[in-house]
Amino acid sequence: MKTRNYSATIVIDPSGSEGSSNEMIPKLTEAIAQSDGEVNKVVELGQHDFAYPIKKNFTKGTYLQFEITGSPDTPGKIKEKLRLEKKVDRILIECSN
């Protein structure tokens, strides 16, 4: 099966002591590995305000960008796995080939 390169931007909720970006990066990396993906690089993009907040008390998020190598079905597996994670708010995965 052909492998592809992906860029995944994941927004996490910065509130609360649990789930800071330093704690979430290894957790997200492991979830990506369990979804048949290989993390090549992680960049913390910092906190940014949302243009359109969905929740009243959740107006900004911490953005993390992962460079991933995986099969064509890896993005779907990653989204399904991270959908259950409470601290993950938004996921955008793009093919970079």
C-alpha positions as CSV (number, residue, x, y, z in Angstrom):
1,M,0.0,0.0,0.0
2,K,1.3,3.5,-0.8
3,T,2.2,5.8,2.0
4,R,1.4,9.5,2.0
5,N,2.5,12.5,4.0
6,Y,-0.2,14.4,6.0
7,S,-0.3,17.6,7.9
8,A,-2.6,17.3,10.9
9,T,-3.7,20.4,12.9
10,I,-5.3,19.5,16.2
11,V,-6.8,22.1,18.5
12,I,-7.0,21.2,22.2
13,D,-8.8,22.9,25.1
14,P,-6.2,24.7,27.2
15,S,-8.4,24.9,30.3
16,G,-7.7,22.9,33.4
17,S,-4.4,21.5,34.7
18,E,-4.8,18.1,32.9
19,G,-4.3,18.1,29.2
20,S,-1.7,20.9,28.8
21,S,0.1,20.7,25.5
22,N,3.2,19.1,27.1
23,E,1.0,16.3,28.4
24,M,-1.2,16.0,25.3
25,I,1.6,15.7,22.7
26,P,2.7,12.2,23.8
27,K,-0.9,11.1,24.2
28,L,-1.8,12.3,20.7
29,T,1.4,10.8,19.2
30,E,0.5,7.5,20.7
31,A,-3.1,7.7,19.3
32,I,-1.7,8.5,15.8
33,A,0.7,5.5,16.1
34,Q,-2.2,3.2,17.0
35,S,-4.0,4.5,13.9
36,D,-1.2,3.2,11.6
37,G,0.5,6.7,11.4
38,E,4.0,7.7,12.0
39,V,4.7,11.1,13.5
40,N,7.7,12.8,11.9
41,K,7.5,16.2,13.5
42,V,5.4,18.1,16.1
43,V,5.1,21.9,16.2
44,E,3.3,23.8,19.0
45,L,1.6,26.8,17.3
46,G,0.5,28.3,20.6
47,Q,-2.9,29.6,21.8
48,H,-5.2,31.5,19.4
49,D,-8.7,33.0,19.7
50,F,-11.4,31.4,17.7
51,A,-13.2,33.5,15.1
52,Y,-16.4,31.8,15.9
53,P,-16.5,30.3,19.4
54,I,-18.8,27.3,19.7
55,K,-19.0,27.3,23.5
56,K,-19.4,30.4,25.7
57,N,-16.5,29.6,28.0
58,F,-14.2,28.1,25.3
59,T,-13.1,31.0,23.1
60,K,-9.5,30.0,22.4
61,G,-7.5,26.8,21.9
62,T,-4.0,25.5,21.7
63,Y,-2.9,24.6,18.2
64,L,-0.6,21.6,17.6
65,Q,0.6,20.6,14.1
66,F,1.8,17.1,13.4
67,E,3.6,15.9,10.2
68,I,2.4,12.3,9.7
69,T,3.3,9.5,7.3
70,G,0.6,6.8,6.7
71,S,-1.7,4.9,4.4
72,P,-4.7,6.5,2.7
73,D,-7.0,5.3,5.4
74,T,-4.9,6.7,8.3
75,P,-6.6,10.1,8.5
76,G,-10.0,8.5,9.0
77,K,-8.6,6.2,11.7
78,I,-7.0,9.2,13.5
79,K,-10.2,11.2,13.5
80,E,-12.2,8.3,14.8
81,K,-9.7,7.6,17.6
82,L,-9.4,11.3,18.6
83,R,-13.1,11.9,18.5
84,L,-13.4,10.3,21.9
85,E,-10.7,12.4,23.5
86,K,-12.3,15.1,25.6
87,K,-9.5,17.7,25.4
88,V,-9.4,17.6,21.5
89,D,-11.8,20.1,20.0
90,R,-11.0,20.3,16.3
91,I,-9.0,18.2,13.9
92,L,-7.9,19.1,10.3
93,I,-5.9,16.6,8.3
94,E,-4.6,17.5,4.9
95,C,-2.5,15.5,2.4
96,S,0.8,17.2,1.7
97,N,1.9,15.1,-1.3
